[in-house]
Amino acid sequence: MLRTWMALLIFVLSFSAIAEVQNLDGYNKRFILKRDDNGVLTAVKMKFTSKFSLKPYLVQIKNDLKEEISRMRNLDKAMVEAEIEALVDQMIENSDKSQEAQDNARVVGDSLRNLPNIDVDKSFAEIQKHNVLKKFEFDLKKALKMLDLSIIADPTDARYFYRKNVTYEVVKRAINFAKKKFDNIPVLNLVLFVVVKVHDLVLEQRTFNQNMLLHYLENVSEKELGMTKVEADHVFSSIYESRIAATGYGESNRAVANWDFYGTDKFFAAVRNGNNRIRRSGNSTMTMANKVNYGFVKAKNDKGEKVILNLVNNKHMFSSKMAIAYNFDKPNKIKRTRSLLNLGQVGLGFLPIPGMIKSLATQFVESFYVQQKLTEGALVGYFESNGNQKMFKAIMKQNINPYLVH
């Protein structure tokens, strides 16, 4: 799987994580190795629900909005305000650019305060008009069929994913179509939010499962995974090739030129970065012995709470602190925070504020959880491979993606 010197290094650094892996039931259940008639590994596929529909997300976000609005109306106003202020403070905390963080956090707070003024049923009835969502659903279905989202790695084709950036055109067409059909700005904003969010959530399945696969590639021998060393190296390369932006033609060329080691070079650069974060943290509870895998480490935060920290992603765009992936002392904290941030993001479209302010606040909100929850695929792989179903379910639940297959 690795170059010899890297193999020795990672074996030493990751021994505790390797020793904990108990079984491959989750791996065998989730991943399918496709081979041609000559036995060549042509694809790694994930367990995937091929019947795509907008309904799961529409139902989820509508119910979440109604439940939160009902909760806000039934609770004492002081309690509601205290929770919103606590969230705003949490968003500002540990920020390297405090003014930008504060400005954006205040906008999100205003968005949450405005939620009770939204007529949810009327708004969701409105967005179904003009067949915008129906057309988007049809077009995205076609694009996903061409893409074959179930393929999370193609070890034989160094440009497989680069050539398949087709779904963004579907989103672009849907946005332009919606702008022509809706003149009610809050309703239009809700339509655009749904279109972009559903597209992203559907595609996130691939990255989430790739990160789960990376956990196994790091901690289990390629033979046990049903691959040769060369095949495993090429799977690494395919995973990282899938993350090259549509504008990254130069990077695509580098992947092609160094296909044998492109992925392992990228992966172990991330491993080294994570190890350095642990060493430089100054947190006595954050040690190599507590490292879960390439992406996570168990520790205590500055409040003394037992947590799992994300070695790959920061807390948000204005912070250099590691994101918290799970809080054992407050098991619902991450899920609740992400739910509020998501609802705050929906609510931004109903505020009479300039588009630029809305856009900046949206970027800020998404920097708290979008990439973080994708990396948590590796955390799911860790808990599932160790038979910890309780934690497996907890991490899946806080992902708030209705399209992920449990």
Buried (B, 14 or more C-beta within 10 A) or exposed (E): BBBEEBBEBBEEBBBEBBEBBEEBEBBEEBBBBEEEEEEEBBBBBBEBEEEBEBEBBBEBBBEBBBEBBEBBEEEEEEEBBEBBEEBBEBBBBBBEEEEBBBBBBBBBBBBBBBBEEBEBEEBBEBBEEBEBBEBBBEBBBEBBEEBBBBBBBBBBBBBBBBEBEEBEEBBEBBBEBBEEBBEEEBBBBBBBBBBBBBBBBBBBBBBBBBBBBBBBBBBBEBEEBBBEEEBBBBBBBBBBBBEBEEEEEEBBBBBBEBBBBBBBBBBBEBBBEBBEBBEEBEBEBBBBEBBBBBBBBBBBBEEEBBBBBBBBBBBBBBBEBBBBBBBBEBBEBBBBBBBBBBBBBBBBBBBEBEEEBBEBBBEBBBBBBBBBBBBBBBBBBBBBBBEBEEBBBBBBEBBBBBBBEE
